[in-house]
Amino acid sequence: MSRIQFKRHTADFKTPTADLSSRRRRGEAAGVLLTLKAFSHVWHTLKESTMADFELYKYQEEVVERALKGENIIIWLPTGGGKTRAAVYVAKRHLETTANAKVVVLVNMVHLVDQHYSKEFKPHLGSLYNLIKVSGVSEEKDFFGKVVQRNDVIICTAQILYNALIDKEEAKHVELSDITLLIIDECHHTHKEAVYNKVMRCYMEKKLKGERQLPQILGLTASPGTGGARILEDAVEHVLEICANLDSAIVSTKNYEPELMKKVPRPVKTFDIVEKRHADPLGDHLKWMMLQIHDFMNLPRDARLRQCGTQEYEADVVILEQRGVRENNRLVAQCALHLRQYNDALLINDTLRMMDAYRSLEEFYDSKTTTAMDGTDFFLLGLFEENQVELRKLAADSHFENPNMAKLESVLLQQFGPSVKSRGILFSKTRQSTRCLFDWVLKSRALQTAGVKAAILTGAGNGITYMTQNEQAETIRRFRQGDLNLLISTSVAEEGLDIPECNLVVRYGLLTNEIAQQQASGRARAVDSQYSVVARADGKEVRRERINEDLEVLTAKAIAAVQRMTQQDFRRKISSLQNEAVIINKILETKKMEKRARFQASSIRLLCRNCFQPVASGSDIRLLEKAHFVNINPDFKNHFKVGGQVVLPRSFEDWEPGCRISCNNGNCNKEWGFQMKYKKAIILPNMAICNFALETPGERMTVKKWKDVPFAVEDFNFEQYCQDHHPDLFD
């Protein structure tokens, strides 16, 4: 009998505590007659052969010791230290020793579902247990309650489990009592409104009510961070809050640190400093143009705009645009939008090629040529067109090229060569910057001669600048096999992804926290690997990197302080924080409800954010499938025009994307969202609230997300919609 056949016929023989008579009845029904002795012999033979190559390092054995005793534990090990392997081992022992065991593994990114399933859990547990992976792209999500019942190990995104916990439909609903072990990957995200924390709030509510049938918790992290704290006392408080949110103690290796350091060596860190460019005529000209806009818009006296070409300036003009919308001042709102584009060009000019900065502006104004509505638009378009030739000329002058690029090329050439086998990751801030750097690598004769074979790795999502999950997997596969040797990546490659050991990690133009820095540094795990920070001598990147180094030390001290607490003091503090968190959450939920009930939906008008034309009422909006905000008013179609087809990288069960929609008021053309075909029967406009302003009885306002609107949105009722809009179907 093969392992698969054996598994199929002995599904109820997985633990010695299972009911023997029940097993015998089911075995007879399946035509299988096994004595308990024979079963035990075959079972242990299978188990030994499956786990023969599954050994832990001593430091891993140390950190899982308390978890194997059934305690709630956070495992703290650096990137590459084998946290997931340790979790698989705990899951295996849990399945062997727990009656009716049910293991759920939570991840915070879709691509990690398949990675954990195929790389770790399936190879070691798949021949003995029923495993399944579920994400937003899986059909199984719609029957998640049944999926949990039928399987022993479920690997899914945290959102899938949270949806199941709050869903009342039987086929989808899951109770925490159905789960015996809950593994939470990258558990430092268990805070504030993160979905991990929403799951744990469900856990905490039951715990504080005295319910005992709760899963064991196993958290995994490379760093809980300091939560922004700069002193030890506050950092300790942050670590304790993470422990409280996960109802867990935090463990790390004490006796086998040398073995861990050998397994995960620290890279050699270098600060590759770039001297300030001697002249920047392109940047100077862009700043001059921004001053022309300042003068034209008659900047309000109380408005604050800090230094051009900084993140602070960007924050200022975002606030200024919102103010222009609130005050019905289109002049200020539009000028602020254009100033943000110029500021983005300055930021690009500081980090990338001058031509990249110019092209970012060129692309923006190409999209604006058909949207001029009044004198403000004509001035802004005219300013760019009058200076376009000069900007292009300055951007093409190699005498003033960004010295950062030359330094970056030098750093890469130290690790790459025609006969050198190296792997590297170049971390950059945005998807746009990764595309620019990729183009630069392809056009660099020196890098091509050195054999650099690069590819972009960015986050999964919708739109042309995102990658699909399959594209991500294919890129990493080619990198692992050696077809590629340099990944140009956003932060998506910092944590979680199964990326091979690298000889070089470069941080380029990044300002991040200590967690991201530690995650990125952990990618450089090859012998004598290098972790390089390429930055200007007076740049913020170097200062932030130094601060992050101090915060990394502070994190370790905070964890050590928590671990030194007596069991009694630790439990008392955790209990206090948990009760406090429940109270705070109730207060915040009450405030949210009050905010949503602030106005009647019928008293709200939605205005196009570009032309301020009223186009809809709040009472026209419905929430479809807890995700899509659609307009059910048939008259809304008079306000928009239909554009190109929206193409998404995956399909959905009940709906499919249609065409883009944009404002039909004159030359406005402001994009609002897209049409969606629901149940192959009706077409509904799906609206992005960030593209609209809200006119309330009290004020005009803007919000980024629908959850922030000050009125309640009713759920969409398909049958009611059809009765209201297609009554002939019910005659």
C-alpha positions, -999 to +999 in steps of 0.1 A: +000+000+000+014+034-010+016+063+015-012+082-002-034+051-001-025+044+035-033+080+044-066+079+026-077+048+044-064+057+079-075+094+081-089+088+116-059+069+130-037+100+134-036+102+172-036+075+198-064+093+216-089+089+188-120+068+196-111+031+186-147+020+179-153+050+157-121+042+138-130+005+134-165+014+120-151+039+095-123+014+086-148-013+079-169+010+058-139+018+037-130-018+034-099-016+055-093-040+084-063-031+103-054-042+138-042-015+161-008-032+163-005-034+125-016+003+122+010+013+149+038-005+131+030+011+096+023+045+111+057+047+129+075+033+098+059+061+077+067+087+103+103+078+107+109+077+070+092+110+064+110+128+093+144+111+089+160+141+073+141+166+095+166+176+122+168+209+140+199+228+150+206+230+187+195+267+188+162+257+171+156+229+196+162+255+224+136+280+211+109+254+204+112+237+238+085+257+255+062+255+225+064+217+226+051+219+261+020+236+248+029+272+259+021+303+238+055+314+224+070+340+201+102+327+184+127+354+179+154+344+154+171+365+127+163+362+090+177+329+077+177+314+112+150+288+103+120+301+121+096+284+096+114+251+099+111+253+137+074+260+133+070+229+111+086+208+137+063+222+164+033+215+141+045+179+135+048+172+173+015+189+179-003+168+153+013+136+168+003+143+204-029+163+203-064+148+199-083+162+169-054+185+161-060+213+137-031+236+127-036+269+110-007+289+096-012+326+090+008+347+067+005+384+059+012+383+021-005+362-005+028+349-021+039+334+013+009+310+013+023+290-016+059+294-004+052+280+031+030+252+017+054+240-010+088+247+006+082+238+042+050+222+054+041+200+024+075+183+021+076+173+058+039+167+066+022+161+033+025+123+032+010+119+067-016+147+070-041+166+049-027+200+040-043+228+020-033+264+010-060+291+008-057+327-003-078+354-019-072+337-053-084+303-041-119+291-047-117+273-013-120+306+005-157+306-002-161+273+018-134+280+043-154+265+072-157+232+054-120+234+044-109+237+080-131+207+090-116+185+062-079+193+067-053+189+094-030+218+083-044+250+067-020+277+054-038+309+046-036+347+047-047+362+079-076+380+062-091+347+051-092+335+087-105+368+101-133+369+075-143+333+085-143+342+122-168+370+117-188+354+089-221+338+101-226+317+070-221+280+080-200+270+050-176+299+056-176+303+094-148+291+117-146+292+154-112+296+172-121+265+192-119+246+159-081+253+159-056+237+183-024+254+170-023+289+154+011+298+138+015+335+130+044+343+106+061+378+108+041+383+140+056+417+147+027+430+126+003+421+154-005+456+164-030+485+159-054+477+130-034+450+113-054+420+105-032+398+127-043+419+156-080+417+146-077+379+147-061+381+181-088+404+194-113+376+187-090+353+207-087+379+235-124+384+238-129+347+243-100+344+267-112+373+289-147+357+290-131+326+305-134+303+274-108+276+275-110+260+241-085+283+225-056+275+202-020+274+212-002+304+197+032+303+180+045+336+167+076+340+144+096+371+140+131+384+131+125+415+151+096+430+171+112+464+168+109+492+193+076+507+181+093+541+176+107+541+211+141+556+217+146+547+254+148+513+270+117+517+292+094+525+262+110+498+241+103+472+268+067+484+269+064+479+231+078+443+233+054+436+261+025+450+240+034+426+212+036+397+237+002+408+252-014+410+217-002+375+210-008+362+246+027+348+244+062+349+259+091+357+237+120+332+234+155+333+218+186+312+220+208+316+250+230+285+250+237+281+213+243+317+201+277+307+185+259+280+164+233+306+153+260+331+144+277+305+123+245+295+106+235+332+100+267+352+097+265+390+098+275+407+065+303+433+063+285+466+064+298+495+043+287+531+040+295+540+004+294+577+006+288+600-023+300+636-023+275+663-031+273+671-069+292+702-077+263+717-096+226+708-104+212+730-131+182+707-137+172+708-100+177+745-099+155+750-129+128+728-115+129+748-082+126+781-102+095+767-120+080+758-086+085+794-074+065+806-105+036+784-094+039+797-058+036+832-071+007+824-095-014+806-068-011+835-043-001+811-016-023+816+015-004+835+043-009+807+069+001+779+045+035+763+052+057+750+025+091+737+036+122+731+015+116+719-021+128+685-029+120+669+005+095+645+019+084+674+042+075+695+012+055+667-003+035+664+030+028+701+029+015+702-007-008+672+001-023+692+029-025+722+006-045+703-021-069+690+006-074+726+018-081+738-018-108+712-021-124+720+012-124+758+005-137+753-031-105+769-043-096+750-075-066+773-081-049+762-049-059+725-053-046+722-088-013+741-082-007+719-052-011+687-073+013+700-099+038+711-072+038+676-059+048+663-093+077+688-095+088+678-060+087+641-070+110+650-100+134+667-076+135+636-054+141+614-084+168+638-095+186+633-062+185+595-064+183+584-100+192+598-134+183+633-145+165+619-175+143+598-151+133+630-133+125+647-166+104+618-179+084+616-147+072+651-154+068+645-191+045+615-184+024+635-160+019+664-184+012+640-213-018+628-193-030+664-187-030+677-222-067+668-227-079+679-193-075+717-193-106+734-180-098+769-170-070+795-166-053+775-139-048+745-161-037+766-191-011+784-169+003+751-155+004+733-189+019+764-205+047+767-179+058+731-185+055+734-223+075+767-224+103+750-204+102+715-218+130+719-243+153+735-217+145+707-192+152+680-217+185+697-226+196+699-190+186+663-182+207+651-211+239+669-200+262+642-186+285+667-170+259+671-142+247+635-138+238+623-104+271+610-087+250+585-067+246+564-099+284+562-104+289+551-068+262+525-071+278+511-103+311+509-085+296+490-056+280+465-079+311+460-100+330+450-068+308+420-065+300+411-101+323+401-129+324+378-160+339+349-140+324+357-106+293+340-093+274+364-071+239+372-061+226+405-050+195+425-041+193+462-048+166+477-025+149+509-036+119+529-024+092+528-051+081+507-080+089+537-102+125+537-090+129+500-095+119+505-132+144+533-136+172+513-120+164+483-142+166+505-173+199+519-160+214+485-155+204+474-190+220+505-205+252+503-184+280+489-206+302+482-175+274+462-157+265+443-188+302+434-194+303+422-158+275+398-164+248+415-144+214+399-152+188+419-134+150+417-129+125+437-110+107+423-079+078+443-065+046+437-046+016+418-059-015+438-068-035+453-096-022+476-123+007+478-147+033+487-120+025+456-099+035+420-103+013+390-102+020+363-077+031+340-106+054+367-119+070+370-085+074+333-082+090+330-116+114+358-109+126+342-077+128+308-094+151+323-121+172+341-094+176+308-074+186+289-105+212+315-116+194+328-147+193+361-128+219+374-103+205+408-093+170+416-080+160+453-080+133+453-054+110+473-032+105+463+004+086+432-007+119+412-007+128+423+029+108+397+047+092+364+041+102+355+006+123+324+001+153+341-016+187+324-018+217+336+002+231+368-013+267+381-015+255+417-017+226+437-004+224+474-014+201+499+003+197+528-021+178+560-013+158+544+016+146+558+049+130+529+069+128+516+104+150+491+122+128+462+114+131+467+076+169+473+080+174+440+099+152+421+074+172+435+045+205+429+061+195+393+068+194+387+030+232+389+028+239+355+043+266+342+020+302+339+033+320+373+033+288+390+021+284+428+020+256+451+031+261+485+014+244+518+021+249+541-008+241+577+002+253+613+002+277+624+029+251+648+043+221+627+035+193+615+059+199+579+049+232+576+068+217+592+099+187+569+098+209+538+092+230+548+123+199+553+144+185+519+132+217+503+144+212+517+178+175+507+177+185+471+168+207+470+200+178+486+219+154+459+207+177+432+219+180+449+253+143+453+256+137+416+248+163+406+273+146+427+300+113+411+292+128+377+294+143+385+328+109+393+343+096+367+368+067+346+355+044+363+379+054+398+370+052+390+333+017+375+335+005+404+356+018+429+331+004+410+301-030+407+317-031+444+325-022+453+289-048+429+275-076+444+296-064+479+287-064+470+250-099+456+251-112+488+267-094+510+242-106+490+213-142+493+225-138+531+228-123+533+193-151+512+178-177+534+195-160+565+180-160+548+146-197+541+148-204+576+159-184+590+130-202+568+105-235+580+119-225+616+119-246+624+089-275+608+070-263+594+037-289+614+018-274+646+032-240+639+016-231+650-020-201+635-038-182+659-060-156+652-086-123+660-069-109+678-100-138+700-113-159+700-081-191+691-101-217+673-078-223+639-093-239+616-066-255+613-032-243+593-003-276+574-005-267+561-039-238+541-026-239+504-015-213+480-002-210+449-023-195+417-009-179+437+020-153+451-005-168+472-034-185+505-031-209+508-060-234+534-072-269+520-078-284+552-091-291+547-129-288+585-134-251+583-124-242+571-159-249+607-171-219+620-152-192+597-165-177+585-197-164+550-204-128+543-212-105+514-217-110+478-204-096+471-169-075+439-169-068+423-136-043+394-131-068+370-116-105+362-119-133+364-093-162+342-085-191+366-088-178+396-107-155+407-135-139+441-143-153+462-171-142+496-184-127+526-166-150+555-159-140+592-157-157+625-152-178+636-182-179+673-172-162+692-201-125+684-203-123+672-167-117+635-174-108+628-138-107+590-134-132+577-108-129+539-109-143+512-132-174+493-140-179+458-127-202+431-141-218+414-112-232+378-115-230+382-153-262+401-151-258+437-140-231+464-145-223+487-116-199+516-113-172+508-087-160+541-072-127+550-055-136+576-028-101+592-031-112+606-064-141+625-049-148+653-024-176+650+001-200+679+007-215+675+041-241+697+059-211+711+079-182+713+055-165+700+024-139+672+031-118+645+015-110+610+027-085+584+014-107+553+021-144+545+023-140+534+059-134+571+068-166+585+053-189+602+079-221+583+069-233+547+070-232+528+037-259+501+033-251+466+021-259+458-015-290+436-020-290+419-054-326+408-053-338+442-042-317+459-069-332+437-096-367+444-083-361+482-083-343+484-117-357+454-136-393+450-123-403+433-155-383+402-144-407+398-115-440+401-134 
